[in-house]
Amino acid sequence: MQEIRYRWVLVASGAVLGCLAIGVVFSLPVLLRPIAADTG
């Protein structure tokens, strides 16, 4: 029974990390313009 719970923890943590990675990728164009304006 413990193995089943542990597998779901791995699946959930992978989903969270995937969502964070996609958020970082999509936030780059939003932040790129102010960074370019500040650094010239």
TAGICOR-V184952 format. One record per pair of residues at least 6 apart in sequence whose C-alpha atoms are under 7 Angstrom apart, sorted by the first residue. I is the first residue (numbers start at 1). J is the second residue. If there is no record, write none. Layout:
((I;J) (I;J))
This chain:
none
